[in-house]
Amino acid sequence: MSKKEIDSHTGTETTGHEWDGIKELNTPLPRWWLGIFFACIAWAVGYWIVMPAWPGITGYTHGVLNFSQRDQVAADLDALKTARHTREAELAHASLQQIQSNPDLLQFAMAEGRAAFGDNCAACHGSGGQGAHGYPNLNDDVWLWGGKLEDIQHTITVGVRSTSPETRQSAMPAFGRDGILQPAQVDDLTEYVVHLSGRPADARAVARATKLFADNCAMCHGPAGKGDRSMGAPNLTDNDWLYGPERADIHDQIWNGHGGVMPTWGGRLSPETIKSLAVYVHSLGGGE
């Protein structure tokens, strides 16, 4: 056994333990640190007694205070529902125009719509409604199915290509994938659509595709490519593109005929929440 001694380098007494010539210094923990450590132990014991803490086979210890976060959350939700009941009743009986003309009710609807949008819509449309590839931008005032309050409310309620019997339906044919048109014809139609948007395009391809467009596309998009909201057909002249503006994007859409799905929110959200969402979405793009 080694003997305790004073370390010549630090002036600290050793513990008498030595391993391979390395001696252990006797440096106790600081008193302030020990005080905090023991205080934490005392606090933990007190917490175990006062608050729910220990799990059991069929339950848990409820503590002296019998506090329950679940009960607290339920009570908070009940209080919130009570506080919102009056405004919710006003929303239920007010038209969309009446909501917009009532500053207090509009403020409530905007707040509720913003919260509902964040919970249900932002995953696809973005937190600010800016959209993404294949998901409409709600800020640009370009509306496939109409931008009036009633149009937006109806789209939210029934969805697009969704589960409601009244859901909005539209279908872009897969002209290339399904063999409706030849690859060269799809190439010409791509140039024609680029031309419709006011950009330079191959003049000979545009001339060849004029009849192709009239025979295959004008029924939905209109003879001038201005679109048709009654069937959700986009305007091809405004240079706003759901699936991308590049030639490759346009070619891919003509070839494969993409079409997204907007969920049916009727039955999943209350009518009052859908009204609030319509008002909020209408405000993002200025509406119509």
C-alpha positions, 0 to 999 in steps of 0.5 A: 500500500502506498502512503499518503503524501503531499504531491510536490507539483500541486501541493495536494495530499494524495489518497495513497492510491497509486497505479503504474506510478500515477498517484491519485490526488485527494481533491473532494468535490466543491461544497457548492456542487455537493449542496446542489446535488443533495438539494436535487435529490431532496427535490426529486423525493419531494416531487415523487411524493407530491406529483404523479411519478411512479408507474405501476402494473395497472396505473400510476401513483397520483401524488398528494396533489392528484394533478393530471395533465390530461385533465388540465388539457381537457379543461383548457380545451373546454374553456376554449370551446366555451370562449369560441362558442359565440363566435362559432355560432356567428360564423355558422349563421353568417354568409361569406360576404357578411363575414368579410363585412364584419371586422370583428368576425373577419378577424376571428375567421382569419385567425381560425382559418390560419390555424386550420391552414397550418394544421391541414393545408400547409403540408402541400401548399406551404406554410405561406400558401406558396405551393410547390411542384404539382401543388397550386400557389395560393398567392398568385391569384390564379384559380383553376376552379374560380377564386370567388369565396363561394368557389374556394369554399366549394373546392375545400368542401368537396376536394379535387379528384377526391372521395366526395360524390360531388368532388371537382373532376378533371383529367389531362389525357396522357397523350404520349404514354397512352399512345394517343399521339406520336412522340413527334406530335407531342414534341410539336404540341410542346412548342405550341404551348410554349408559343401560347405563353408568349415565348419564342418557339419553333415556328414550323412545329407551331404550324404543324401543331395548330390542328393537333391543338384544335383537335385534342386540347381546345375542348378543355383549354379553349381555342386560344388556350385561355382555359376553362374553370368549369372543368379546371382546365388551366390557362396556357397563356398566363405563364403560371405553371402547376408542373413547371414552365420549362419545355421538359416540364410541359412535354412531361405533362402532355406525355403523362397527364399528371393530376393531383388530388385535393382532399375532401374536407367536408365531414372532416372539418366543421362547416365553420372551419371551412368558412374560415379557411375559405376566407383565409385562402381568399385573402392570400391571393387577393381573391376575386 
